[in-house]
Amino acid sequence: GKIVLQTRDGGLLVIGETQSSDGDIPPKSFNDSQAIVIAKYAMDNATPEGRLLWKKCFGGSGYREAGSAFELDDGYLVIGTTLSNDGDVSGNHGLSNRTADVWAFKIDQRGNLIWQKCYGGTGSDEGLAAARETDASGKDTAYVITGSTDSHDFDVSGRHNPGTVYYSDIWTFSINASGDHEILWQQCYGGSGEEKAHAIAGSKDNTSWIITGYTSSTDGDLAGKKSTNDEDTWVFRIPRQGTSHPIDPAFNRVFGGSRNDGMLAIQAVPEGGYIAAGYTESDDGNISRHYGSAGSRDIWIIRLTDDGDLIWERNFGGSRDDVGAYVREFPSDKDFYVLGYTASSDYDALGKNHGGIVGTSDIFLLKLDPEGNLVSSHGYR
């Protein structure tokens, strides 16, 4: 599963994608398409491996992918990306099945579809990460979605390079948690190059959103931040309240080297600042070392202050591709746990990859101390 939620009843909700239409896969709207598949498991002493309660597919004839999910009082909300405008999907703004919209849909606790809605324009729009906005009582009031767009019409305005469909901006918008789930605000971030956001986190004081991904621009919101067109990690802060959500110039940071680098996950740290996980192909700039050959990826971890200054950076992996996709601090020991994958079988991944041959990869779990030093690592197949 790509997304796993521990539900309030002690069970698990597992969300992923499937191209299959046989075996254990439930019925799909179109057998030859990729669908989002959701399964609910009960967890108890009698079946510690989990007991399947239900499993269902969602989508249409085009590609779709899940990006984030939340448990609600009466069901679940899934946010992702779709190329479809049939089956379970309607209202896609794209001109053909080659352009995507952000897709949000709600299911009840038995997996029945309650509502769905598409957001975007006639270009491609992706919903890659989301966060929930709550009031003082803890009730959801909105959902903030981020990802990318190369549209400049319908729901999208303010894109930095509207003359081309080849380069996307980071697109961030908020939808109402109730009513018809309309867009409350939207804003594009970037320059004339390519930008994409993969993660969003709330600040510790609940006044800001921190967004991270990558950028290849040297102008627009990146003016004076970088001078080359390679993809670098971009981390910035925007206000949570108000009708305008500009980048805070005090927290608009670019990190990386002379090759491609990016972040896929970020979390606010209770002690202050942020921890982010992703990848790097570089061995210069902000990156202290690189295990593999040119073009291979290492897991890259950066620790930031409250205002985005770099405290430390670490990379882990081997001579093949290694990527960090999830990071969390465990309050009990204040260590950081990083989850990703490794295709390597040497250096930090020595003995961790069960395949050990080109084209195979294993789940890779790292435990780091508060200073980013490797405590332990495990590979799972």
N, C-alpha and C positions, 0 to 999 in steps of 0.2 A: 504494500500500500504506500501511496505517496503522502497521504495525510492520515494521521491516527489521532482521534480524539478520545480521551477518557471521559465517559459520559457520567452524568450525575447519579445514575442507577448502578454504577460500578462496572458497567460494560465498556465496550470499545466500538467506535465507529471508524471503519477503515475505508478510505476513498482513494481511488486510483483511476487508471485508464486501461481499456482493453480493445484490441483489434479482433479478438476471437468472437465466435458466435456458436461455439459448441462446448463440450465438456462441462465445466462447472459454471459457465457464464449464463446468466439469466437472459430472457428474451430482450432483443434490441429493436429499435425502430427500423434500422437498416443493418442487415447482417454483415455487409462488407465495409462498414464504417467504424471509426474509433469512437467508443462511448465512454462516458464517465461511469464507473461502476462503484456502488456504495454497498457495504456489507455491515450489518449490526451483529455484534457478538455479545453474549452473556458470559461473564467470568465468575466462576464459583469453584469451590473446593472439589466438586465432583468432576468438573471439566476444566482444569487449570489452563489447558491450551485454548479454551474458548469454545462456546457452543453457538453455532450460527442460528440467528433468529430470522433474518431475512437478508436478501441480496437483490439489488435492482440496478438496471442500466438507465442512463439518461442521455439524451442528445438527439441528433438527427443524422442526415446523410453526410455531413461534413465533419472535419476534425474538431475535437474539443478537448480541453484540458482543465483540470481543477487546480486552483492556485491557493485558496484559503477556505476554511470552514469554521463555523461557530455553532455551538449548541444553544438553542433558544428554549424558552419555557415550554413551548409546545411543538418542538421539532428541531430542524437543523437548517442553516443557511450555508449554501455553497457558492463560491465566487470563483470564476475562471474565465476561459476564453472559448469561443465557438466560431466555426465557419458555417454553421448550419442556419437554415431558415425554414425548417420543416421538422417533423417529428415532435419532440417536446419543445422545440425552439421556435419562437416567432418574434418579429420586430427587428430582425438583424438589419442594420443600416448599410451593410456592404452591397456592392454592385454585383458580386458573383461569389461563388464558393471559394474564391481565392483570397478574399479579404475577411478579416475576423472582427468580431465585436467582443467586448466584455460581456460575460453572461452571469447573471445572478439568479439563483432559484432556491425556493424553500420547499422542504419536504416535511411531512409530519413524522411522528415517532415510529410509524410503521413503514416509512419510505414512500408514501403517496405524495405526488407533486401537488403543491398548494398554489404557488404562483411562480412566474418566471419573467425576466425582463432583460433586454439587451441594451447596451450603452455604447455609444461611439459615433463614428461617421462612415463615409464611404471608403476610407482607407482601412488599414488593419489596426485594431486596438486590442490590447492585451490586459487582462486583469491578473497580475502575478502575485500580489500580496494585499492583505487587508487588515484593518484594525477596527475595533468597536469603540464607539463613543457612548458614554453612559452619563446619566444624571446623578445627583447626590444620593439617590436611593439605590443606585446600581442598575436601573432600568436602561436598556438600550435605547438611544435616541437617533443614532446614525451609524453608518459604516463607511469608513474611509478606505478607498480602493486606490492602488497605485500599480503602475506597469509601464505601458508605452502606447504611443499613438503616432501614426503618420497620416491621420485625418486632419481636416481643417473645416469641417462642416457639421451640421446636425448638433450633437452634444458637445463637440470639441471646438474650442476657439483659443487663439493665442499661440498656436504652434509657431516655432521659431523659423522653420524652413518650409513654408507652405507650398513652395514651387516645385517640390520633388516628393515622390512617394518612397524614395529609397532610404531616407534617414528619419528616424523617429525621435520624438521628444519623450521625456518622462511625462506621463499624464496621471494626475492625481485628482480625485473627485470624491465627494461625499454624497451618499444617498440616504433619504429618510428611512428610518427603521419602521415606520408605520405608513398608513395611507397608501398612495400608489407608488411609493418608493422612488419619488422623483429626485433628480439631482439637486442638491442644495447649493453646492459650489463646485467649480472645476478650475484647474489651472495647469498650464503646460510649463515645463522647465527644461532648459537645454540651450543648444546653439545650432549651428548649421550642420553639425555632424550627427552622430548616432548616440542616443541615450536610451537607457532602459533601467527601470527600478525593479529590484527583486525582493526588497524587504522594507518594512516600516515598523517603527517602535515609538511608543509614547515616552516622553521625558518623565523623569522621576517626580517633578512638580506638577505634572498634568497640564502644562501650558503649551507644549509644543509637540510636533511630530518630527521624528528623525527618519529620513529616507535615504536609502543607499542602493547602489547598483553600479553602473559604469557609464562613462562618457568618452566620446572621441572628439568633442568640440574644443575649439580654442577661442570662441567668441560667445556672444549672448551672455547667459548666466555664468559662463566659464571664462569670460574675459579676464586676463591677467592671472588665471589659475593654472594654466598649462600651455605649452608651446608646441606640442607635437600631436599628430592625429592618431596615435595609438589609443587603445581603450585603457583608461585608468579608472580606478575606484573613485567614485564620487559619493560624498556624504554631506547632507545639508539639513538645515532645520527650518521648519515653517511654523507659524502660529496655529494653534488649534481653533481659536475663536475668531469671529469676525467674518466679513464677506470677502475680504482679500487675504490671500495667503502667500505673500512674497517670501523669497528666501531671506533669511536673516544673514546679513553680511558678516556678522561675527562668528557664524558657523556655516561656512561654505568651503569645504575642504576637498582637495584632490590628492590621492596617494597612488603611488605606483612607480613603474620603471619604464624602460624603453620598449617593452613588449606589452601584451594585453594582460590586464588585471581587472578584477571585479569582486564585488561582495554579493553574497546570496542570503545572508542572515544577519540580524542585528538584535541586540537586547540591551535595555537599560540595566546597569549594575546597581544593586542596592547601596553599595559603598560610594557610588557616584560614577558618572561617566558611562561609557558604552563598550561593549565587546562585539566585534563583527567577524564573520567567517566567510571565506570565499576561496579565491584561487589567484595564482600569479604565474605568469610565464617569464617574468623578469629576474635579473640578477644584479640590478643596479637601482639607482634612485632610492626609494624608501625600503627596498628589499635587501636584506643583509646577505642572503645566499639563495642558491637554487640548485636542487639536486639533479634534475634531468637535463637533457639536451635542449637546444633552442626549440621553442614551440611546445614543449611539454609543460604540464601544469603541476604546481605544488599546492597543497592546502596552505592558505595564507590567513593568519589571524591578526587583527589589529585591536589594540586597546586604546580608547580615547578618553579625554577629559570631558567634563560637562559642556565645554565649548568646542569640542572637536579636535583639540590638539593631540598629537600622537604621543602616547606614553611609552608603548613598546609594540613591536611587531615580531611575529614568529612565523616560520614556514616549516611544513612537515610533509614527508612523503618519500618518494624514491625517484627512479630514473624514468618512470612512465607517468601517466596522468593520475593526479590525486586532487580531489575537490572537497571542500568543506561546505556543507549545505545547511547546517543547523548548529546553533551554539546556545548554551544555557549555563548560568552559574547555579550551583546547588548551595543553598544557604547553610546547610549543615557543616560543610567543610570549606566553603568559599572557593572551591575549585571550579574550573570551567570544563564542561563536557562538550566535545565537538563531534558531530556525526556527519559523515560524508561517504566517499568511496575511494578506493585505491585500485589502480591497475598495476601497481609496482610490487616487487617482491624483494626489495633491497632497502638499505638505509633504515628509515623509520618503519617501513612496511616489511622488513625481513621476517619471514615466517608467518606473516599475517594474511597473505593472499593465497587462497587455496588453489587458484587456477595457475597463476604464475606464468601464463603465456599471453602473448599479444592478443588483445581483443577481449580479455576477460577481466572482470573487476569484482571486488568484494566490498561489502559494507565495512567501513573503517570507523572505529570509535576511539577517540583520544581523550585522555584526562590530563588537564594542565593545572599547575598550581597558580596562585594569584599573580605570579610574575611571568606566566606563560611558559614555564619549563615543563617538559613532558614528564608526567608521572607514570602513565601506563598507556598501552594501546592494544586494541583487539581487532581482529578481522573476523567477519562472519559471512558465510556463504548462503 
